[in-house]
Amino acid sequence: IYLSIYLSVIYHLSIYLSIYLSIYLSIYLSIYLSIYLSIYLSIYLSIYLSIYLSIYLSIYLSIYLSIYLSIYLSIYLSIYLSIYLSIYLSIYLSIYLSIYLSIYL
């Protein structure tokens, strides 16, 4: 009789423990994994994004700035030089011609 009661108690305890452990482990693991994954992902993503963005932005900005500056400078210099030279030459030629013509006429 005692053996049957003992076995029954052990059986119920084992069922109770298995249910309790399964519930506890599922809750604990879900909470732990969610916290761990959120922290890990936030750290990993922040590091990855900072490195990726710094490299990408440095390369992109250097290429963009070099192309933009070369185009801008070439256009600006060509326009500026053409305008400046035309004005300078017209003034210089008019003065030179007026002096030359006044001397020789």
C-alpha positions as CSV (number, residue, x, y, z in Angstrom):
1,I,0.0,0.0,0.0
2,Y,2.8,2.4,1.0
3,L,4.6,1.6,-2.2
4,S,1.5,2.3,-4.3
5,I,1.0,5.6,-2.5
6,Y,4.6,6.5,-2.9
7,L,4.6,5.6,-6.5
8,S,1.4,7.7,-7.0
9,V,3.0,10.7,-5.3
10,I,6.1,10.4,-7.3
11,Y,4.1,10.0,-10.5
12,H,2.1,13.2,-9.7
13,L,5.2,15.0,-8.7
14,S,6.9,14.1,-11.9
15,I,3.9,15.3,-13.9
16,Y,3.7,18.5,-11.9
17,L,7.5,19.1,-12.3
18,S,7.4,18.4,-16.0
19,I,4.5,20.8,-16.5
20,Y,6.1,23.4,-14.2
21,L,9.4,23.1,-15.9
22,S,8.0,23.3,-19.4
23,I,6.0,26.4,-18.5
24,Y,8.9,28.0,-16.6
25,L,11.4,27.2,-19.3
26,S,9.2,28.4,-22.1
27,I,8.5,31.7,-20.3
28,Y,12.1,32.2,-19.2
29,L,13.5,31.3,-22.6
30,S,11.1,33.6,-24.4
31,I,11.9,36.5,-22.1
32,Y,15.6,35.8,-22.1
33,L,15.8,35.3,-25.8
34,S,13.7,38.4,-26.6
35,I,15.9,40.6,-24.3
36,Y,19.1,39.0,-25.5
37,L,18.2,39.3,-29.1
38,S,17.0,42.8,-28.8
39,I,20.2,43.9,-27.1
40,Y,22.4,41.9,-29.5
41,L,20.6,43.1,-32.5
42,S,20.6,46.7,-31.4
43,I,24.4,46.6,-30.7
44,Y,25.1,44.7,-33.9
45,L,23.0,46.9,-36.0
46,S,24.3,50.1,-34.5
47,I,27.9,49.0,-35.1
48,Y,27.2,47.6,-38.5
49,L,25.3,50.7,-39.6
50,S,27.9,53.1,-38.2
51,I,30.7,51.3,-40.0
52,Y,28.7,50.8,-43.2
53,L,27.5,54.4,-43.3
54,S,30.9,55.8,-42.5
55,I,32.5,53.8,-45.3
56,Y,29.7,54.4,-47.7
57,L,29.4,58.1,-47.0
58,S,33.1,58.7,-47.2
59,I,33.4,56.9,-50.6
60,Y,30.2,58.4,-51.9
61,L,31.1,61.9,-50.8
62,S,34.6,61.7,-52.1
63,I,33.4,60.5,-55.5
64,Y,30.5,63.0,-55.6
65,L,32.7,65.9,-54.5
66,S,35.4,65.1,-56.9
67,I,33.0,64.8,-59.9
68,Y,31.0,67.8,-58.8
69,L,34.0,70.0,-58.2
70,S,35.6,69.0,-61.4
71,I,32.5,69.8,-63.4
72,Y,31.7,72.9,-61.5
73,L,35.3,74.2,-61.8
74,S,35.5,73.4,-65.4
75,I,32.2,75.2,-66.2
76,Y,32.9,78.1,-63.9
77,L,36.4,78.6,-65.2
78,S,35.4,78.3,-68.8
79,I,32.6,80.8,-68.4
80,Y,34.6,83.1,-66.2
81,L,37.6,83.1,-68.4
82,S,35.6,83.6,-71.5
83,I,33.8,86.6,-70.1
84,Y,36.9,88.0,-68.4
85,L,39.0,87.6,-71.5
86,S,36.4,89.1,-73.8
87,I,35.9,92.1,-71.5
88,Y,39.6,92.5,-70.9
89,L,40.5,92.1,-74.6
90,S,37.8,94.5,-75.7
91,I,38.9,97.2,-73.2
92,Y,42.6,96.6,-74.0
93,L,42.0,96.6,-77.7
94,S,39.9,99.7,-77.6
95,I,42.5,101.6,-75.5
96,Y,45.3,100.3,-77.6
97,L,43.6,101.2,-80.9
98,S,42.6,104.6,-79.7
99,I,46.2,105.4,-78.6
100,Y,47.6,103.9,-81.8
101,L,45.2,105.7,-84.0
102,S,45.6,109.0,-82.2
103,I,49.4,108.7,-82.6
104,Y,49.5,107.7,-86.2
105,L,46.6,109.7,-87.5
